[in-house]
Amino acid sequence: MINILIAEDEHLERKAIKFFIQKLYSQEIEIKAEVSNGEEAVFQALENDVDLVLMDIQMPKMSGLKAAEILKEKSSKVEVIILTAHSEFDYARKSIQIGVSDYLVKPYVEKDFKEVMDKALEKIKNRKKAKEKETKMLEKIKNITPVLEKEIILNIIYNTNSSLKSFLEHKKMLGLEGNNYIFLTVNFQDNSKIDDSFYHDLRIKFKNKFAGVISYNGLINSIFMIIDDDLKLKLRSKEFQQIEELIKTEAISNKKEINLIKSEIADDFKKVSEIYNQTKKTVKDEQFSMNSYPYQREKKVFAKIIDKNKKLAKLEFNKIYSYLVKEEKENLNRIKSFLHRFLIFLNRRLMEYYNEQHPYLEMQKLEAEIELINNLKGLKIYFEKILEDLIDELCDNAKEEKVEIIETVKDYINENYSEDINLDDIADYISFSKYYLSKLFKEVEGINYKDYLIKVRMEEAKKRLKSGDKIKVVASEVGYSDRNYFSRAFKKYTGISPGKFK
C-alpha cells in the first residue's frame, strides 16, 4: 500500500479528495492522516512515514509551499502535490523548483486528479521497486565477502600453492592497506564453536581499530588476520585492551575458559602461513597419526584438494599409500584401518572448509564399499577416485560462488545501463578491485564487462526501436548521449543502422 497524507484546511475539499481516492485507488492507497495546517502537515508526514502528500498552498500557521520545502529537505523520497486556486497559479508553478511532483488547480475534475495522481504514484512505485532490488543486491554482496575471506584464511592454514598468490589478489580486491601482519585466534578451551554474534562483535571492533581485517569463524576457533602498518603501537593501545577484556567477559558469560593467541608480527606477506602456525597448539594430534608417519603429509593431500589439483592430490596420497604398504608389510586390514582414520581427517577438514556442523563424507557408505575391496591395487584406485570426486565438488562450489558474484554485477548493469557506468563504478559498488572483477567476469560470462554492457544496451535499443521510439530518444535511454556514436555502435552490433532496423 502507498501511504498518503491530505493537508487541506477546507473540510469540503478534503471530503472531495477522499471521494476521488476511494473511488480510484481504494486497493493501493491508504490515507494515514488529515491535517488543516502546514506545521501539522510536516509533523504528521514524517511521523507516519508517508509516500505522498496532497498539500494545499494556503493554510494556517505555515503555507503549503513552506511546509513542502521543509518536508523535501527532511525526506526527499516524499512526493508532494500542491493544491492551488487559479489566483495562485503562478505562485504554485514556482513550487516545482523546490522539488514537488506536480500541482492541481482548483476546482479540478476527476480526469485532472487521476492524471496528476497517476504520475506521482508511478514515481513512488518505481522507487519502491528500485529500493527492493537494491536491498536484494546488497544482500548478495554481503554474502560474498565472507566467502572470499574464508578462502584466504583456509589457503593460508593449509599453505597451498596458491595461498600467497591468492592472498595478494584478494588483499587488493578487498582494498586492504598495510604491510604488517599478525594472526589472532580466539577459541574455547573445550573446542566448542564461537558464537556467531560474539565473532561479529569482535570483527567490528577489530575493523574499527585496524586498517585491514580478514577473518573466518571456523568450527573450533575464530581466526583474525590483522593488517596495519602501526600494529605494535595499536596492540598496546587502550582500545585493544578493551577488546581483550571483552573476550574475558565472554568467557565468564559462557562459564568456559577462552584462549586469545597472538602470533608474531610479520612485515613480509610470504610469512603469513608461518605466523599463523604460531597460533596453533603444539600438542600432537594423535587421532590422525600412525606410528611415526608424518601427520603433515595428510595436510599436504588436503592442500592439493583445496588447490583443486587432482594430479598433485593423488601424488601426495600415493606417497602416503606407498609408506603404508611398506610400513604395514602389505597387511590389507591394517592399511584399511589407517585409511579409515584418514577419511575422518578429510571429513573434519571439509566440515571446517564449508563451516558445516554435519559430516561431509558419507562414512557409512564408504566403509561398506571399502570392506568389499580385497586387494591393495583396488584399494588405492578407490581412494584416488574419492579424491577426484572431492575436487570436482570443490570446483562446482567455487564456480557457483563466482557465478553469484557476477549475477550481482549483471543485476547492477541491468538496472543502470542507461547511466554512464564503467567497471570502476561497479567495482566500487561491490568493494572489489577492477582487475579481479574484470578477470572474473570474463571467466564466468565468456565475454568482457564492456561487451556485456553493450549487449544489454543494444538489446534494449532493439526493443525500443521496434516499438516505434525515435533514434535520438532510444540513444539517450540506453546510455548514449551522442546519437551518432549510438548509431555506429548499433550498426557494429546488429550489422544495420538504427534507421533501417524494424
DALIN-V764110 format. One record per residue. N is the residue number from 1. SS is DSSP state (hx for helix, st for strand, lp for the rest). Layout:
N_SS ; N_SS
This chain:
1_lp ; 2_st ; 3_st ; 4_st ; 5_st ; 6_st ; 7_st ; 8_lp ; 9_lp ; 10_lp ; 11_hx ; 12_hx ; 13_hx ; 14_hx ; 15_hx ; 16_hx ; 17_hx ; 18_hx ; 19_hx ; 20_hx ; 21_hx ; 22_hx ; 23_hx ; 24_hx ; 25_hx ; 26_lp ; 27_lp ; 28_lp ; 29_st ; 30_st ; 31_st ; 32_st ; 33_st ; 34_st ; 35_st ; 36_lp ; 37_st ; 38_hx ; 39_hx ; 40_hx ; 41_hx ; 42_hx ; 43_hx ; 44_hx ; 45_hx ; 46_hx ; 47_hx ; 48_lp ; 49_lp ; 50_lp ; 51_lp ; 52_st ; 53_st ; 54_st ; 55_st ; 56_st ; 57_lp ; 58_lp ; 59_lp ; 60_st ; 61_lp ; 62_lp ; 63_lp ; 64_hx ; 65_hx ; 66_hx ; 67_hx ; 68_hx ; 69_hx ; 70_hx ; 71_hx ; 72_hx ; 73_hx ; 74_hx ; 75_lp ; 76_lp ; 77_lp ; 78_lp ; 79_st ; 80_st ; 81_st ; 82_st ; 83_st ; 84_st ; 85_lp ; 86_hx ; 87_hx ; 88_hx ; 89_hx ; 90_hx ; 91_hx ; 92_hx ; 93_hx ; 94_hx ; 95_hx ; 96_hx ; 97_hx ; 98_hx ; 99_lp ; 100_lp ; 101_lp ; 102_st ; 103_st ; 104_st ; 105_st ; 106_lp ; 107_lp ; 108_lp ; 109_lp ; 110_hx ; 111_hx ; 112_hx ; 113_hx ; 114_hx ; 115_hx ; 116_hx ; 117_hx ; 118_hx ; 119_hx ; 120_hx ; 121_hx ; 122_hx ; 123_hx ; 124_hx ; 125_hx ; 126_hx ; 127_hx ; 128_hx ; 129_hx ; 130_hx ; 131_hx ; 132_hx ; 133_hx ; 134_hx ; 135_hx ; 136_hx ; 137_hx ; 138_hx ; 139_hx ; 140_hx ; 141_hx ; 142_hx ; 143_hx ; 144_hx ; 145_hx ; 146_hx ; 147_hx ; 148_hx ; 149_hx ; 150_hx ; 151_hx ; 152_hx ; 153_hx ; 154_hx ; 155_hx ; 156_hx ; 157_hx ; 158_lp ; 159_lp ; 160_lp ; 161_lp ; 162_lp ; 163_hx ; 164_hx ; 165_hx ; 166_hx ; 167_hx ; 168_hx ; 169_hx ; 170_hx ; 171_hx ; 172_hx ; 173_hx ; 174_lp ; 175_lp ; 176_lp ; 177_lp ; 178_lp ; 179_lp ; 180_lp ; 181_st ; 182_st ; 183_st ; 184_st ; 185_st ; 186_st ; 187_st ; 188_st ; 189_lp ; 190_lp ; 191_lp ; 192_lp ; 193_lp ; 194_lp ; 195_lp ; 196_hx ; 197_hx ; 198_hx ; 199_hx ; 200_hx ; 201_hx ; 202_hx ; 203_hx ; 204_hx ; 205_hx ; 206_hx ; 207_hx ; 208_hx ; 209_hx ; 210_lp ; 211_lp ; 212_st ; 213_st ; 214_st ; 215_st ; 216_st ; 217_st ; 218_lp ; 219_lp ; 220_lp ; 221_lp ; 222_st ; 223_st ; 224_st ; 225_st ; 226_st ; 227_st ; 228_lp ; 229_lp ; 230_lp ; 231_hx ; 232_hx ; 233_hx ; 234_hx ; 235_hx ; 236_lp ; 237_lp ; 238_hx ; 239_hx ; 240_hx ; 241_hx ; 242_hx ; 243_hx ; 244_hx ; 245_hx ; 246_hx ; 247_hx ; 248_hx ; 249_hx ; 250_hx ; 251_hx ; 252_hx ; 253_hx ; 254_hx ; 255_lp ; 256_lp ; 257_lp ; 258_st ; 259_st ; 260_st ; 261_st ; 262_st ; 263_lp ; 264_lp ; 265_lp ; 266_st ; 267_lp ; 268_lp ; 269_hx ; 270_hx ; 271_hx ; 272_hx ; 273_hx ; 274_hx ; 275_hx ; 276_hx ; 277_hx ; 278_lp ; 279_lp ; 280_lp ; 281_lp ; 282_lp ; 283_lp ; 284_lp ; 285_lp ; 286_hx ; 287_hx ; 288_hx ; 289_lp ; 290_st ; 291_lp ; 292_lp ; 293_st ; 294_lp ; 295_hx ; 296_hx ; 297_hx ; 298_hx ; 299_hx ; 300_hx ; 301_hx ; 302_hx ; 303_hx ; 304_hx ; 305_hx ; 306_hx ; 307_lp ; 308_lp ; 309_lp ; 310_hx ; 311_hx ; 312_hx ; 313_hx ; 314_hx ; 315_hx ; 316_hx ; 317_hx ; 318_hx ; 319_hx ; 320_hx ; 321_hx ; 322_hx ; 323_hx ; 324_hx ; 325_hx ; 326_hx ; 327_hx ; 328_lp ; 329_lp ; 330_lp ; 331_lp ; 332_hx ; 333_hx ; 334_hx ; 335_hx ; 336_hx ; 337_hx ; 338_hx ; 339_hx ; 340_hx ; 341_hx ; 342_hx ; 343_hx ; 344_hx ; 345_hx ; 346_hx ; 347_hx ; 348_hx ; 349_hx ; 350_hx ; 351_hx ; 352_hx ; 353_hx ; 354_hx ; 355_lp ; 356_lp ; 357_lp ; 358_lp ; 359_lp ; 360_lp ; 361_lp ; 362_lp ; 363_hx ; 364_hx ; 365_hx ; 366_hx ; 367_hx ; 368_hx ; 369_hx ; 370_hx ; 371_hx ; 372_lp ; 373_lp ; 374_lp ; 375_lp ; 376_hx ; 377_hx ; 378_hx ; 379_hx ; 380_hx ; 381_hx ; 382_hx ; 383_hx ; 384_hx ; 385_hx ; 386_hx ; 387_hx ; 388_hx ; 389_hx ; 390_hx ; 391_hx ; 392_hx ; 393_hx ; 394_hx ; 395_hx ; 396_hx ; 397_hx ; 398_hx ; 399_hx ; 400_hx ; 401_hx ; 402_hx ; 403_hx ; 404_hx ; 405_hx ; 406_hx ; 407_hx ; 408_hx ; 409_hx ; 410_hx ; 411_hx ; 412_hx ; 413_hx ; 414_hx ; 415_hx ; 416_hx ; 417_lp ; 418_lp ; 419_lp ; 420_lp ; 421_lp ; 422_lp ; 423_hx ; 424_hx ; 425_hx ; 426_hx ; 427_hx ; 428_hx ; 429_hx ; 430_lp ; 431_lp ; 432_lp ; 433_lp ; 434_hx ; 435_hx ; 436_hx ; 437_hx ; 438_hx ; 439_hx ; 440_hx ; 441_hx ; 442_hx ; 443_hx ; 444_hx ; 445_hx ; 446_lp ; 447_lp ; 448_lp ; 449_hx ; 450_hx ; 451_hx ; 452_hx ; 453_hx ; 454_hx ; 455_hx ; 456_hx ; 457_hx ; 458_hx ; 459_hx ; 460_hx ; 461_hx ; 462_hx ; 463_hx ; 464_hx ; 465_hx ; 466_hx ; 467_lp ; 468_lp ; 469_lp ; 470_lp ; 471_hx ; 472_hx ; 473_hx ; 474_hx ; 475_hx ; 476_hx ; 477_hx ; 478_lp ; 479_lp ; 480_lp ; 481_lp ; 482_lp ; 483_hx ; 484_hx ; 485_hx ; 486_hx ; 487_hx ; 488_hx ; 489_hx ; 490_hx ; 491_hx ; 492_hx ; 493_hx ; 494_hx ; 495_lp ; 496_lp ; 497_lp ; 498_hx ; 499_hx ; 500_hx ; 501_lp ; 502_lp
